[in-house]
Amino acid sequence: MFVSTLSLLALLGLISARTLATHKEDRRNDGWFGYRNVGYFTNWGIYDPQNFYVTNITTQDLTHINYAFANVDATNGTVFLDDPEVDIEYEYPGDNVDEKGNNLYGNLKQLYLLKKQNRRLKTLLSIGGATYSINFVNVIEPEWRETFINSSIEVLNNYGFDGLDVDFGKLGPVNKDPEAETEQGVAFTELLKGLREGLDQAAKKNGGGYYELTAAVGCGVFGWGGLDVSGMDKYLDFWNLMAYDFSGEWTPTALPASNLYHDPNPANDQYASGSECVQHYASEGVNSRKLVLGMPLYGTAFNGTQGLWTKWTDLGGGDYDQAGNYDDKHLPLEGAVMFYNKSLGASWSFDNSTGHVVSFDTPTVALQKAKYVMKNQLGGMMYWSIDQDYTKLQSNGKPNGRIWPGVWNKLKGTSKKYNYGKWKGAPWPLPDYIKNRQRRSEIVNNIESSELQLSKRGNNFGNWKNWAGWGEWEDPKQWKLKLDDNICTNIGFSLIDTVKTAFEKYGGGLDKTKNNLKYPNSVYDNIRSGLR
């Protein structure tokens, strides 16, 4: 009987090991557990004037929260938290920082609490971002990669993350050297290989579970150039496609910034769109279920235009003193008319009196993209960043009037979004024509003021006949209820929640795999105990 018991235990252990191994392969390849809804949470978002805390997150709408960003030492590869004060020290309501022991607080404790409340919610540490990507420049050095791997997994263990998201955007400068770019791409694949092996070893040491590994990658030749896609894919659970920032200060005309489909007019096409991004990575052999389509929750603006597809004078204003950048929740601006072009999968606002145009996604576009994801059997959607979204949920019921957007209170000061980067979305490294040129606003002011240009244009431009050629248009003040199969697409409804609702209504729902709660090797007493 004693021998039989031992044999049974051994058999159960073998079955468990095989099940875990099979589950790992399923998650990285053809296994399907539901759509991913991945939101980036910025650690600097809790500061004035944004004041968006972990406790503000609508957790039922998300399967993954990517915590942005950890930094990496460019010299030796050590991964470390960007802002310990908010990451691990900030005192949330209910925290007792005077309790005994070495305990975790701040945003990361709150994320762990969210995981306990919602077992399908996973948290990943995002490393890099717009500002810190340049610190990957020494990825070609084996010692650098080894330090990166060991230190990032140590951070995961200590703070209770469910995986790592490497958000390099574009690797460090290579001085337009194709061979150097290729060398970096190969080295980056080696980094992912080491991370995958290290994460699997960490899971065993922690008594089981599984830690995910993802990457945020660009769209268009500037974004995917030099990447060893087929090599990387062996080690990634899924890919976050940054299908946005297709226009900005580096484009000569005001263009859609996150269109789903390419523009058939060669003069306007940036050779980058959401669908083209998907097609590229799929053509490189990535399973479509591993492709997660990214969507911005912010607007990209241009000033002094005569509408989309025309030249601009400057970027104009913006939220938090960031020229040309607005949170979705603050759009459209007062006095603007809304446009939606279904063939492009794009929406924007335009103020004819100022020439101010803002490209941003609306609930209508969000639903269109969700349907595209389901039709093409993609893995889900991703959002940058969740603090910028509208707040009304589909479950709150239908509105009976316009939902007025919020307004940034300038008296609260400017944002601490230093990680957003002055050149958010620009190709990296910056081409010389961007770094060395004179700003368009300066050029225009040397010729004639934008006010003079507007006075010359008059108010006759942009009458309804011309606008009709741009797409469907509406004056937000002339409100009407907009429904698509009972999903409300009026501005003011959360884009994340609209997508989640579509996934549940048409696609079987969100990813149901469970998160990890066991971190026996954490340096924090309350994480080792599971916050009991």
Buried (B, 14 or more C-beta within 10 A) or exposed (E): EEEEEEEEEEEEEEEEEEEBEEBBEEBBEEBEBBBBBBBBBBBBBBBEBBEBBBBBBBBBBBBBBBBBBBBBBBEEBBBBBBBEEBBBBBEBEEBEEEEEEEBBBBBBBBBBBBBBEBEBBBBBBBBBBBBBBBBBBBBBBEEBBBBBBBBBBBBBBBBBBBBBBBBBBBBBBBEEEEEBBBBBBBBBBBBBBBBBEBBBEBBEEBEEBBBBBBBBBBBBEBBBBBBBBEBBBEBBBBBBBBBBBBBBBBBEBBBBBBBBBBBEEEEBBBEBBBBBBBEBBBEBEBBEBBBBBBBBBBBBBBBBBBBBBBEBBBBBBBBBEBBBBBBBBBBBBEBBBBBBBBEBBBBBBBBBEBBBBBBBBBBBBBBBBBBBBBEBEBBBBBBBBBBBBBBBBBEEEEBEEBBEBBEBEEEEEEBBBEBBBEBBBBBBBBBEEBEEEEEBBEEBEEEEEBEEBBEEBEEEEBEEEEBEEBBEBBEBEEBEEBEBEEBBBBBBBBBBBBBBBBBBBBBEBBBEBBBBBBBEBBEBBBBBEEBE
